[in-house]
Amino acid sequence: MHQQLWGWLDWVVVALNLAVSAVVGAYFTRRNKSTDAYFLAGRKMSGAVVGLSLMATIISSMTFLAMPGFTFKQDWRYVYAHLPYLLVTVVALYLFMPFFRRTRIQSAYEYLERRFGVWARLYAATGFVLFHAFKMGAVLYAVSLPLASLCGVSIAWIILVLGILVTAYTVAGGLEAVIWTDVIQGVALVLGAVICLPLMVHLIPGGFSQIVEEAYRDAKFAPGSTAFNLSEKTLWVISLVYLFQFLQMMATDQMIVQRYCAMKSDEEAKKGLVMGSVLSVVTWVYFSFLGTTLYVFYKYNAAPELSRLLPEEVFPFFISTRVPTGLAGFVISGLIAAALSTLSAEISALATTASTDFYRRLIRRHETERHYVLVGRWCSTAFGVVMLSVALIIYYSSSSTLMDLQTLFFSILGGGLLGLFLLGFVTERVDNRSALIATICTFTAICVWLALDSPLGRSSLPGASRWLPDKFWLGVLANCFLFTVGYLLSLLKATRQKDLAGLTIWSKTPYADRETAGAR
């Protein structure tokens, strides 16, 4: 049996890290006098700061635990599948980001209303809110599990402390506080991970060269199956699915769009996006190598406890039994930082969407900026409560129902969302009616797909369910279907009639100057 090395010095390190986040939130409270200041950090942030924030937001606690766990157990197939993120960054650099910056929007879904009408805005915003409201609770619960084991504290107490803290500094400081705490937490995340690799290398007799040789010989760097088989999760299938996921994130996710718009100039925005993407890929590769190193380490340092652990629990086990007191606090701070940076971004994005796309658009359209900032704070508080509630319900019920519900919401309301945005971005023929019919068809097709793939559907119509693709393909097929149907419907009409100045890649006049551009 291995001794737990956690001590009082680790508590001090973790407490200091959490205290810094609270202080940063309090510091930025008085700066938020307008919605641009609260939701978009006054559109004045530097690219380097936002780039670090992007990395910290994208590298969640799931990355901290899951990627080392997978490469420890299997191979590098998911590492290679993440590389298309760099390709997607190029697309975002020249397509998505310029659109959102020049239209001066506060919400990603505001663009959809300008392009297709209010229905598109509400459809996309509803899907985003429902999915991410559940996701926050799941992330908070997931990070609390290893922390409870490492620190010897109740999971419920960790959920409450982390949840209240991240909600408090997000409510107080808005997006500027979120970005600056992301920077601090990004440094903590990297520092925590960097501490572990030298320790592992030192404890392996042959050092770094042995790690590489052993891992290569045991095919731990392998990409998995490279067969062109659509029914299996081969390298090409996983890469294609991730490509669409990354495209959807860069084009439709309010967390990313907020950061596009928060940077002070186009040049800073380009620098921030490239920096955030490169740092994310480097971090993914590093955490994956940690998992491979753990495989070699435990190959020569057997631990009976590993047989009872899930793959994502192996890295926390190493931290608790091999990292010296004091240093372990920095590593755990990195794990906490990975969770808080993602959760704060989620709360801020949800508050922006709820207050801008629902409250300001549908309820009170002509109030003062102070009023909307106050509403934003109340929305942030409400979503913090939802996050805590979901995490605690998952903990006390030990049920996957909420996770299943989260997946269902995303599949129905998020499926095809990238296709809808692309219809707006890259076509001029597609109008409101064509986009609406295509969205309804896609929504219906997804519902039928999920119904046939349910236990009731499989028992009632086993022949039909056998022909269905794996739900792994849903994001790819739904987006391709919506885009294709929308464009084909647009061919039935002669010409487009709506003024699209500034709303497509073919008409780049800023939206604010539409009236001076004239009809095309």
SENULUM-545662 format. One record per residue (C-alpha): residue in three letters; residue number from 1; x, y negated, z negated. Coordinates in Angstrom, 3 decimals. Example, Ala and Ser with C-alpha at 12.3 -4.5 7.8 and 13.67 -1.06 7.14 Angstrom:
PT  residuo  num         u         v         w
PT      Ala    1    12.300     4.500    -7.800
PT      Ser    2    13.670     1.060    -7.140
% end
This chain:
PT  residuo  num         u         v         w
PT      Met    1     0.000     0.000     0.000
PT      His    2     1.165    -3.506     0.812
PT      Gln    3     1.110    -6.268    -1.788
PT      Gln    4    -0.828    -9.477    -1.136
PT      Leu    5     1.637   -12.389    -1.159
PT      Trp    6    -0.884   -15.247    -1.374
PT      Gly    7    -0.011   -17.678    -4.193
PT      Trp    8    -0.740   -21.091    -5.695
PT      Leu    9     1.656   -22.838    -3.290
PT      Asp   10    -0.446   -21.604    -0.371
PT      Trp   11    -3.525   -23.127    -2.000
PT      Val   12    -1.722   -26.475    -2.213
PT      Val   13    -0.797   -26.397     1.483
PT      Val   14    -4.337   -25.514     2.563
PT      Ala   15    -5.863   -28.151     0.242
PT      Leu   16    -3.572   -30.861     1.640
PT      Asn   17    -4.526   -29.929     5.199
PT      Leu   18    -8.234   -30.181     4.390
PT      Ala   19    -7.731   -33.447     2.502
PT      Val   20    -6.055   -35.063     5.517
PT      Ser   21    -9.092   -34.230     7.681
PT      Ala   22   -11.415   -35.845     5.121
PT      Val   23    -9.278   -38.996     4.910
PT      Val   24    -9.165   -39.388     8.700
PT      Gly   25   -12.954   -39.203     8.915
PT      Ala   26   -13.365   -41.840     6.212
PT      Tyr   27   -10.807   -44.135     7.893
PT      Phe   28   -12.751   -44.366    11.161
PT      Thr   29   -16.165   -44.907     9.577
PT      Arg   30   -16.209   -48.708     9.912
PT      Arg   31   -15.111   -48.739    13.556
PT      Asn   32   -18.337   -47.288    14.905
PT      Lys   33   -20.523   -50.287    15.716
PT      Ser   34   -21.798   -49.050    19.101
PT      Thr   35   -22.749   -45.764    20.745
PT      Asp   36   -19.684   -45.952    22.993
PT      Ala   37   -17.515   -46.269    19.880
PT      Tyr   38   -19.264   -43.452    18.003
PT      Phe   39   -19.831   -40.963    20.837
PT      Leu   40   -16.897   -41.803    23.162
PT      Ala   41   -14.263   -43.297    20.817
PT      Gly   42   -14.725   -46.688    22.476
PT      Arg   43   -13.351   -45.306    25.788
PT      Lys   44    -9.887   -46.395    24.606
PT      Met   45    -7.972   -43.215    23.721
PT      Ser   46    -4.573   -42.371    25.181
PT      Gly   47    -4.122   -39.341    27.408
PT      Ala   48    -1.555   -37.696    25.130
PT      Val   49    -3.856   -37.849    22.099
PT      Val   50    -6.878   -36.521    24.001
PT      Gly   51    -4.718   -33.837    25.627
PT      Leu   52    -3.758   -32.487    22.201
PT      Ser   53    -7.398   -32.740    21.153
PT      Leu   54    -8.486   -30.735    24.214
PT      Met   55    -6.005   -28.000    23.397
PT      Ala   56    -7.120   -27.838    19.764
PT      Thr   57   -10.793   -27.703    20.788
PT      Ile   58   -10.342   -24.964    23.392
PT      Ile   59    -8.020   -22.855    21.208
PT      Ser   60   -10.609   -21.734    18.702
PT      Ser   61   -10.263   -19.400    15.748
PT      Met   62   -11.412   -16.675    18.138
PT      Thr   63    -8.184   -17.217    20.085
PT      Phe   64    -6.195   -17.173    16.837
PT      Leu   65    -7.607   -13.755    15.956
PT      Ala   66    -8.932   -12.083    19.113
PT      Met   67    -6.063   -12.558    21.555
PT      Pro   68    -3.365   -11.081    19.254
PT      Gly   69    -5.840    -8.343    18.364
PT      Phe   70    -6.480    -7.376    21.982
PT      Thr   71    -2.823    -7.364    23.064
PT      Phe   72    -1.926    -5.421    19.912
PT      Lys   73    -4.478    -2.754    20.823
PT      Gln   74    -4.321    -2.754    24.620
PT      Asp   75    -2.568    -4.908    27.250
PT      Trp   76    -2.332    -8.384    28.803
PT      Arg   77    -5.323    -8.231    31.155
PT      Tyr   78    -7.078   -11.139    29.422
PT      Val   79    -3.885   -13.212    29.478
PT      Tyr   80    -3.677   -12.999    33.264
PT      Ala   81    -7.427   -13.599    33.525
PT      His   82    -6.977   -16.929    31.688
PT      Leu   83    -4.503   -18.262    34.273
PT      Pro   84    -7.272   -19.468    36.676
PT      Tyr   85    -7.819   -22.181    34.056
PT      Leu   86    -4.954   -24.085    35.709
PT      Leu   87    -6.722   -23.875    39.081
PT      Val   88    -9.942   -25.110    37.509
PT      Thr   89    -8.003   -28.012    35.988
PT      Val   90    -7.032   -29.148    39.492
PT      Val   91   -10.699   -29.038    40.552
PT      Ala   92   -11.715   -31.011    37.450
PT      Leu   93    -8.920   -33.509    38.058
PT      Tyr   94   -10.198   -34.476    41.506
PT      Leu   95   -13.887   -33.640    41.327
PT      Phe   96   -15.548   -33.473    37.910
PT      Met   97   -13.614   -35.988    35.834
PT      Pro   98   -13.764   -38.878    38.369
PT      Phe   99   -17.545   -38.466    38.618
PT      Phe  100   -18.144   -38.676    34.908
PT      Arg  101   -15.725   -41.552    34.395
PT      Arg  102   -17.011   -43.836    37.140
PT      Thr  103   -20.702   -43.328    36.310
PT      Arg  104   -20.062   -44.642    32.747
PT      Ile  105   -22.351   -42.041    31.206
PT      Gln  106   -22.452   -40.927    27.579
PT      Ser  107   -23.871   -37.461    28.273
PT      Ala  108   -22.976   -34.939    30.959
PT      Tyr  109   -26.670   -34.342    31.540
PT      Glu  110   -27.406   -38.003    32.212
PT      Tyr  111   -25.787   -37.410    35.608
PT      Leu  112   -28.310   -34.691    36.438
PT      Glu  113   -31.199   -37.095    35.868
PT      Arg  114   -29.630   -39.646    38.205
PT      Arg  115   -29.149   -36.981    40.844
PT      Phe  116   -32.262   -34.775    40.531
PT      Gly  117   -34.606   -36.263    37.947
PT      Val  118   -35.426   -36.036    34.263
PT      Trp  119   -36.347   -32.322    34.428
PT      Ala  120   -32.725   -31.419    35.296
PT      Arg  121   -31.382   -33.456    32.399
PT      Leu  122   -33.728   -31.905    29.849
PT      Tyr  123   -33.221   -28.359    31.175
PT      Ala  124   -29.429   -28.585    30.917
PT      Ala  125   -29.449   -30.428    27.582
PT      Thr  126   -31.853   -27.900    26.036
PT      Gly  127   -29.661   -24.989    27.063
PT      Phe  128   -26.553   -26.686    25.680
PT      Val  129   -28.166   -27.538    22.327
PT      Leu  130   -29.725   -24.123    21.725
PT      Phe  131   -26.619   -22.151    22.650
PT      His  132   -24.076   -24.252    20.779
PT      Ala  133   -26.250   -24.662    17.678
PT      Phe  134   -26.104   -20.889    17.213
PT      Lys  135   -22.495   -20.612    18.369
PT      Met  136   -21.260   -22.989    15.640
PT      Gly  137   -22.669   -20.800    12.904
PT      Ala  138   -21.152   -17.683    14.468
PT      Val  139   -17.700   -19.326    14.697
PT      Leu  140   -17.879   -20.548    11.097
PT      Tyr  141   -18.868   -17.069     9.886
PT      Ala  142   -16.166   -15.379    11.985
PT      Val  143   -13.331   -17.524    10.612
PT      Ser  144   -14.610   -17.135     7.042
PT      Leu  145   -14.199   -13.348     7.120
PT      Pro  146   -10.373   -13.206     7.292
PT      Leu  147   -10.047   -16.258     5.050
PT      Ala  148   -12.113   -14.555     2.354
PT      Ser  149    -9.903   -11.484     2.556
PT      Leu  150    -6.678   -13.497     2.506
PT      Cys  151    -7.630   -15.902    -0.273
PT      Gly  152    -9.739   -13.600    -2.430
PT      Val  153   -12.707   -15.995    -2.356
PT      Ser  154   -16.366   -15.300    -1.556
PT      Ile  155   -17.276   -15.664     2.127
PT      Ala  156   -20.280   -17.812     1.175
PT      Trp  157   -18.034   -20.317    -0.661
PT      Ile  158   -15.663   -20.586     2.296
PT      Ile  159   -18.593   -21.150     4.659
PT      Leu  160   -19.915   -23.934     2.426
PT      Val  161   -16.562   -25.685     1.875
PT      Leu  162   -15.462   -25.618     5.533
PT      Gly  163   -18.943   -26.390     6.863
PT      Ile  164   -19.522   -29.378     4.565
PT      Leu  165   -16.035   -30.760     5.216
PT      Val  166   -16.216   -30.603     9.017
PT      Thr  167   -19.738   -32.056     9.003
PT      Ala  168   -18.718   -34.892     6.680
PT      Tyr  169   -15.769   -36.199     8.679
PT      Thr  170   -17.618   -35.795    11.993
PT      Val  171   -20.639   -37.726    10.691
PT      Ala  172   -18.452   -40.442     9.209
PT      Gly  173   -15.927   -41.077    11.970
PT      Gly  174   -17.578   -40.008    15.207
PT      Leu  175   -15.589   -38.824    18.218
PT      Glu  176   -12.496   -40.897    17.356
PT      Ala  177   -12.212   -39.124    14.008
PT      Val  178   -12.833   -35.790    15.740
PT      Ile  179   -10.044   -36.434    18.264
PT      Trp  180    -7.481   -37.565    15.661
PT      Thr  181    -8.283   -34.679    13.325
PT      Asp  182    -8.012   -32.377    16.349
PT      Val  183    -4.487   -33.690    16.900
PT      Ile  184    -3.535   -33.006    13.284
PT      Gln  185    -5.204   -29.612    13.380
PT      Gly  186    -3.591   -28.792    16.726
PT      Val  187    -0.174   -29.385    15.169
PT      Ala  188    -1.179   -27.231    12.176
PT      Leu  189    -2.416   -24.494    14.511
PT      Val  190     0.844   -24.407    16.499
PT      Leu  191     2.998   -24.662    13.368
PT      Gly  192     1.158   -21.769    11.737
PT      Ala  193     1.639   -19.562    14.784
PT      Val  194     5.283   -20.565    15.282
PT      Ile  195     6.148   -19.495    11.721
PT      Cys  196     5.102   -15.883    12.331
PT      Leu  197     7.094   -14.926    15.427
PT      Pro  198    10.592   -15.481    13.932
PT      Leu  199     9.527   -13.449    10.877
PT      Met  200     8.425   -10.555    13.079
PT      Val  201    11.588   -10.751    15.212
PT      His  202    13.744   -10.793    12.066
PT      Leu  203    12.018    -7.686    10.666
PT      Ile  204    12.499    -5.677    13.883
PT      Pro  205    16.038    -4.189    14.020
PT      Gly  206    16.634    -4.878    17.715
PT      Gly  207    15.102    -8.359    17.578
PT      Phe  208    13.547   -10.056    20.587
PT      Ser  209    15.131    -7.791    23.191
PT      Gln  210    13.684    -4.696    21.504
PT      Ile  211    10.224    -6.263    21.488
PT      Val  212    10.352    -6.904    25.236
PT      Glu  213    11.870    -3.490    26.054
PT      Glu  214     9.454    -1.503    23.884
PT      Ala  215     6.407    -3.433    25.055
PT      Tyr  216     7.400    -3.100    28.722
PT      Arg  217     8.044     0.641    28.364
PT      Asp  218     4.663     1.159    26.681
PT      Ala  219     2.870    -0.925    29.375
PT      Lys  220     1.784    -3.566    26.841
PT      Phe  221     2.408    -6.341    29.407
PT      Ala  222     0.340    -4.523    32.034
PT      Pro  223    -2.663    -6.244    33.654
PT      Gly  224    -4.937    -3.239    33.206
PT      Ser  225    -6.726    -1.775    36.190
PT      Thr  226    -6.231    -3.704    39.448
PT      Ala  227    -8.758    -1.677    41.421
PT      Phe  228   -11.442    -3.568    43.347
PT      Asn  229   -14.250    -1.929    41.414
PT      Leu  230   -17.148    -4.240    40.558
PT      Ser  231   -18.628    -1.815    38.019
PT      Glu  232   -15.575    -1.941    35.733
PT      Lys  233   -13.822    -4.772    33.897
PT      Thr  234   -10.728    -4.714    36.070
PT      Leu  235    -8.253    -7.591    36.297
PT      Trp  236    -9.978    -9.076    39.347
PT      Val  237   -13.452    -8.829    37.862
PT      Ile  238   -12.387   -10.418    34.563
PT      Ser  239   -10.484   -13.170    36.401
PT      Leu  240   -13.497   -14.008    38.576
PT      Val  241   -15.837   -14.147    35.593
PT      Tyr  242   -13.416   -16.379    33.670
PT      Leu  243   -13.016   -18.596    36.723
PT      Phe  244   -16.746   -19.312    36.705
PT      Gln  245   -16.785   -19.759    32.925
PT      Phe  246   -13.969   -22.298    33.105
PT      Leu  247   -15.642   -24.124    35.999
PT      Gln  248   -18.889   -24.305    34.029
PT      Met  249   -17.049   -25.589    30.963
PT      Met  250   -15.198   -28.296    32.908
PT      Ala  251   -18.289   -29.410    34.837
PT      Thr  252   -21.159   -29.083    32.368
PT      Asp  253   -19.897   -28.888    28.768
PT      Gln  254   -20.530   -32.065    26.790
PT      Met  255   -17.467   -31.403    24.578
PT      Ile  256   -15.194   -31.691    27.626
PT      Val  257   -17.119   -34.519    29.311
PT      Gln  258   -16.857   -36.639    26.148
PT      Arg  259   -13.087   -36.395    26.362
PT      Tyr  260   -13.066   -37.274    30.066
PT      Cys  261   -14.864   -40.497    29.229
PT      Ala  262   -12.997   -41.303    25.994
PT      Met  263    -9.654   -42.031    27.705
PT      Lys  264    -8.844   -45.652    28.459
PT      Ser  265    -7.825   -45.415    32.139
PT      Asp  266    -7.925   -43.019    35.062
PT      Glu  267    -4.182   -42.428    34.818
PT      Glu  268    -4.423   -41.647    31.108
PT      Ala  269    -7.366   -39.347    31.834
PT      Lys  270    -5.331   -37.373    34.381
PT      Lys  271    -2.426   -37.110    31.971
PT      Gly  272    -4.676   -35.983    29.132
PT      Leu  273    -6.470   -33.323    31.176
PT      Val  274    -3.252   -31.839    32.582
PT      Met  275    -1.553   -31.914    29.194
PT      Gly  276    -4.499   -30.258    27.445
PT      Ser  277    -4.737   -27.520    30.069
PT      Val  278    -1.025   -26.697    30.141
PT      Leu  279    -0.859   -26.617    26.331
PT      Ser  280    -3.915   -24.325    26.214
PT      Val  281    -2.394   -21.816    28.640
PT      Val  282     0.949   -21.865    26.805
PT      Thr  283    -0.875   -21.278    23.506
PT      Trp  284    -2.906   -18.379    24.961
PT      Val  285     0.299   -16.751    26.197
PT      Tyr  286     2.041   -17.308    22.851
PT      Phe  287    -0.778   -15.804    20.790
PT      Ser  288    -0.930   -12.844    23.166
PT      Phe  289     2.796   -12.290    22.715
PT      Leu  290     2.250   -12.350    18.952
PT      Gly  291    -0.114    -9.409    19.355
PT      Thr  292     2.413    -7.509    21.471
PT      Thr  293     5.078    -8.222    18.867
PT      Leu  294     2.769    -6.911    16.145
PT      Tyr  295     2.434    -3.684    18.131
PT      Val  296     6.220    -3.196    18.211
PT      Phe  297     6.570    -4.260    14.565
PT      Tyr  298     4.020    -1.761    13.227
PT      Lys  299     5.370     0.933    15.518
PT      Tyr  300     8.466     0.926    13.296
PT      Asn  301     6.862    -0.340    10.064
PT      Ala  302     3.898     1.948     9.612
PT      Ala  303     1.016     0.648     7.516
PT      Pro  304    -1.751     3.134     6.600
PT      Glu  305    -4.207     0.240     6.173
PT      Leu  306    -4.184    -0.422     9.939
PT      Ser  307    -6.335     2.621    10.598
PT      Arg  308    -9.206     0.916     8.751
PT      Leu  309    -8.837    -2.482    10.434
PT      Leu  310   -10.406    -3.914    13.547
PT      Pro  311    -7.897    -5.258    16.116
PT      Glu  312    -8.680    -8.889    15.240
PT      Glu  313    -7.919    -8.152    11.571
PT      Val  314    -4.334    -7.032    12.235
PT      Phe  315    -2.835   -10.524    12.442
PT      Pro  316    -4.470   -11.691     9.155
PT      Phe  317    -3.215    -8.455     7.547
PT      Phe  318     0.343    -9.289     8.621
PT      Ile  319    -0.029   -12.831     7.250
PT      Ser  320    -1.248   -11.618     3.871
PT      Thr  321     1.382    -8.880     3.419
PT      Arg  322     4.489   -10.125     5.220
PT      Val  323     4.515   -13.935     5.304
PT      Pro  324     6.175   -15.370     2.140
PT      Thr  325     4.221   -17.472    -0.340
PT      Gly  326     4.105   -21.098     0.763
PT      Leu  327     4.637   -20.306     4.433
PT      Ala  328     1.432   -18.267     4.426
PT      Gly  329    -0.433   -21.460     3.522
PT      Phe  330     0.789   -23.091     6.745
PT      Val  331    -0.339   -20.114     8.799
PT      Ile  332    -3.776   -20.064     7.165
PT      Ser  333    -3.994   -23.828     7.704
PT      Gly  334    -3.468   -23.081    11.387
PT      Leu  335    -6.346   -20.611    11.381
PT      Ile  336    -8.586   -23.115     9.585
PT      Ala  337    -7.470   -25.865    11.983
PT      Ala  338    -8.401   -23.721    14.981
PT      Ala  339   -11.936   -23.359    13.587
PT      Leu  340   -12.451   -26.952    12.412
PT      Ser  341   -11.259   -28.516    15.686
PT      Thr  342   -13.792   -26.456    17.630
PT      Leu  343   -16.633   -27.010    15.150
PT      Ser  344   -16.162   -30.780    14.916
PT      Ala  345   -16.181   -31.045    18.711
PT      Glu  346   -19.363   -28.959    18.840
PT      Ile  347   -21.148   -31.119    16.260
PT      Ser  348   -20.121   -34.353    18.004
PT      Ala  349   -21.207   -33.067    21.424
PT      Leu  350   -24.538   -31.798    20.097
PT      Ala  351   -25.240   -35.092    18.319
PT      Thr  352   -24.476   -37.006    21.527
PT      Thr  353   -26.790   -34.788    23.547
PT      Ala  354   -29.629   -34.870    21.022
PT      Ser  355   -29.538   -38.631    20.465
PT      Thr  356   -28.860   -39.634    24.097
PT      Asp  357   -30.722   -37.047    26.179
PT      Phe  358   -33.720   -36.582    23.887
PT      Tyr  359   -34.167   -39.379    21.339
PT      Arg  360   -32.998   -42.351    23.423
PT      Arg  361   -34.438   -41.021    26.696
PT      Leu  362   -37.820   -39.809    25.442
PT      Ile  363   -38.650   -41.504    22.120
PT      Arg  364   -37.036   -44.930    21.518
PT      Arg  365   -35.474   -46.482    24.619
PT      His  366   -34.964   -50.100    23.552
PT      Glu  367   -33.329   -50.158    20.124
PT      Thr  368   -30.081   -51.740    18.927
PT      Glu  369   -26.695   -50.032    19.187
PT      Arg  370   -26.550   -49.766    15.389
PT      His  371   -29.848   -47.896    15.451
PT      Tyr  372   -28.547   -45.301    17.916
PT      Val  373   -25.304   -44.888    15.957
PT      Leu  374   -27.402   -44.179    12.835
PT      Val  375   -29.462   -41.655    14.795
PT      Gly  376   -26.218   -40.059    15.982
PT      Arg  377   -25.068   -39.684    12.381
PT      Trp  378   -28.359   -38.110    11.355
PT      Cys  379   -28.149   -35.722    14.328
PT      Ser  380   -24.584   -34.770    13.336
PT      Thr  381   -25.796   -34.090     9.796
PT      Ala  382   -28.698   -32.003    11.061
PT      Phe  383   -26.457   -29.871    13.268
PT      Gly  384   -24.058   -29.419    10.371
PT      Val  385   -26.948   -28.038     8.322
PT      Val  386   -27.926   -25.749    11.220
PT      Met  387   -24.328   -24.492    11.435
PT      Leu  388   -24.213   -23.710     7.713
PT      Ser  389   -27.623   -22.054     7.813
PT      Val  390   -26.774   -19.806    10.758
PT      Ala  391   -23.438   -18.768     9.203
PT      Leu  392   -25.058   -17.957     5.846
PT      Ile  393   -27.961   -16.069     7.459
PT      Ile  394   -25.491   -13.934     9.422
PT      Tyr  395   -23.552   -13.278     6.209
PT      Tyr  396   -26.516   -12.371     4.004
PT      Ser  397   -28.507   -10.460     6.620
PT      Ser  398   -25.533    -8.584     8.130
PT      Ser  399   -27.569    -8.683    11.326
PT      Ser  400   -26.636    -9.322    14.921
PT      Thr  401   -30.057   -10.803    15.688
PT      Leu  402   -28.841   -14.409    15.756
PT      Met  403   -25.870   -13.507    17.938
PT      Asp  404   -28.217   -11.707    20.320
PT      Leu  405   -30.520   -14.728    20.346
PT      Gln  406   -27.580   -17.034    21.078
PT      Thr  407   -26.555   -14.874    24.035
PT      Leu  408   -30.152   -14.780    25.279
PT      Phe  409   -30.474   -18.588    25.180
PT      Phe  410   -27.219   -19.055    27.046
PT      Ser  411   -28.100   -16.449    29.665
PT      Ile  412   -31.515   -17.955    30.417
PT      Leu  413   -30.855   -21.682    30.061
PT      Gly  414   -27.128   -21.779    30.823
PT      Gly  415   -27.130   -19.328    33.712
PT      Gly  416   -26.947   -21.253    36.972
PT      Leu  417   -26.058   -24.557    35.319
PT      Leu  418   -22.756   -24.788    37.200
PT      Gly  419   -24.622   -24.143    40.446
PT      Leu  420   -27.012   -27.013    39.650
PT      Phe  421   -24.147   -29.430    38.997
PT      Leu  422   -22.356   -28.342    42.176
PT      Leu  423   -25.511   -28.915    44.218
PT      Gly  424   -25.380   -32.480    42.965
PT      Phe  425   -21.645   -32.991    43.345
PT      Val  426   -20.885   -31.497    46.747
PT      Thr  427   -24.110   -31.709    48.795
PT      Glu  428   -26.091   -34.636    50.161
PT      Arg  429   -29.004   -32.693    51.674
PT      Val  430   -30.256   -31.113    48.431
PT      Asp  431   -32.979   -33.200    46.824
PT      Asn  432   -34.954   -33.022    43.605
PT      Arg  433   -37.544   -30.596    44.987
PT      Ser  434   -35.025   -28.118    46.423
PT      Ala  435   -32.970   -28.151    43.213
PT      Leu  436   -36.073   -27.635    41.053
PT      Ile  437   -37.330   -24.665    43.093
PT      Ala  438   -33.844   -23.103    43.081
PT      Thr  439   -33.612   -23.533    39.313
PT      Ile  440   -37.052   -21.981    38.754
PT      Cys  441   -36.118   -19.026    40.983
PT      Thr  442   -32.841   -18.529    39.119
PT      Phe  443   -34.526   -18.832    35.710
PT      Thr  444   -37.127   -16.236    36.754
PT      Ala  445   -34.511   -13.866    38.202
PT      Ile  446   -32.454   -14.009    34.983
PT      Cys  447   -35.528   -13.311    32.845
PT      Val  448   -36.434   -10.306    35.038
PT      Trp  449   -32.825    -9.071    34.911
PT      Leu  450   -32.690    -9.284    31.112
PT      Ala  451   -36.133    -7.674    30.763
PT      Leu  452   -35.158    -4.717    32.983
PT      Asp  453   -31.876    -4.355    31.083
PT      Ser  454   -33.603    -4.339    27.676
PT      Pro  455   -34.359    -1.058    25.833
PT      Leu  456   -38.027    -1.376    26.871
PT      Gly  457   -37.092    -2.051    30.491
PT      Arg  458   -34.649     0.843    30.663
PT      Ser  459   -37.222     3.257    29.265
PT      Ser  460   -40.098     1.944    31.430
PT      Leu  461   -38.218     1.541    34.730
PT      Pro  462   -35.030     3.605    34.461
PT      Gly  463   -34.578     3.661    38.236
PT      Ala  464   -34.560    -0.130    38.513
PT      Ser  465   -32.263    -0.685    35.534
PT      Arg  466   -29.645     1.682    36.974
PT      Trp  467   -29.221    -0.599    39.982
PT      Leu  468   -28.620    -3.698    37.869
PT      Pro  469   -25.091    -5.102    37.591
PT      Asp  470   -23.518    -5.406    34.152
PT      Lys  471   -24.580    -8.594    32.291
PT      Phe  472   -20.884    -9.477    32.433
PT      Trp  473   -21.678   -10.699    35.987
PT      Leu  474   -24.585   -12.918    35.006
PT      Gly  475   -22.642   -16.203    35.025
PT      Val  476   -21.148   -15.526    38.456
PT      Leu  477   -24.282   -14.278    40.196
PT      Ala  478   -26.692   -16.812    38.682
PT      Asn  479   -24.584   -19.784    39.738
PT      Cys  480   -24.022   -18.432    43.259
PT      Phe  481   -27.744   -17.639    43.582
PT      Leu  482   -28.919   -21.088    42.463
PT      Phe  483   -26.479   -22.927    44.716
PT      Thr  484   -27.330   -20.787    47.754
PT      Val  485   -31.110   -21.007    47.317
PT      Gly  486   -30.966   -24.762    46.717
PT      Tyr  487   -28.898   -25.413    49.813
PT      Leu  488   -30.989   -23.136    52.060
PT      Leu  489   -34.178   -24.887    50.911
PT      Ser  490   -32.609   -28.249    51.749
PT      Leu  491   -32.135   -27.116    55.367
PT      Leu  492   -35.925   -27.005    55.765
PT      Lys  493   -36.125   -30.797    55.647
PT      Ala  494   -34.694   -33.151    58.243
PT      Thr  495   -32.550   -35.600    56.250
PT      Arg  496   -31.944   -36.761    52.739
PT      Gln  497   -33.813   -39.911    51.748
PT      Lys  498   -32.564   -40.805    48.262
PT      Asp  499   -29.692   -43.283    47.871
PT      Leu  500   -26.784   -41.169    46.596
PT      Ala  501   -24.188   -43.914    46.178
PT      Gly  502   -21.692   -42.731    43.598
PT      Leu  503   -23.445   -39.402    43.000
PT      Thr  504   -21.636   -37.033    45.385
PT      Ile  505   -18.065   -36.553    46.556
PT      Trp  506   -19.132   -38.003    49.919
PT      Ser  507   -20.463   -41.260    48.461
PT      Lys  508   -17.961   -42.695    46.033
PT      Thr  509   -19.445   -46.113    45.329
PT      Pro  510   -19.750   -46.418    41.524
PT      Tyr  511   -23.268   -45.841    40.284
PT      Ala  512   -23.312   -49.247    38.626
PT      Asp  513   -22.859   -50.877    42.046
PT      Arg  514   -25.569   -48.945    43.844
PT      Glu  515   -27.798   -51.935    44.483
PT      Thr  516   -24.988   -53.727    46.328
PT      Ala  517   -24.075   -50.646    48.336
PT      Gly  518   -27.310   -50.519    50.291
PT      Ala  519   -29.120   -47.490    51.631
PT      Arg  520   -27.114   -45.026    53.684
% end
